[in-house]
């Protein structure tokens, strides 16, 4: 994870956790807020997808797609 500059960011790789969150396709990410609640989620195929989860969190929506659909 050093190459992707994610060494200082906590993350979990867990099939059991993914199934409990309803994840059916990979690669997938779930971003948790400071209270441990789901802030945003979605398929992640590149850095832009990952960044979109943080953008969605800042805008208070589950995904950028949800934000764009409401625009």
Protein Blocks (a to p, Z undefined) as FASTA:
>chain_A
ZZnopmmpccdddfklmmmnopabdcddddddfkopafbgcddfbfklmmmmmmmmmnop
abfklmmmmZZ
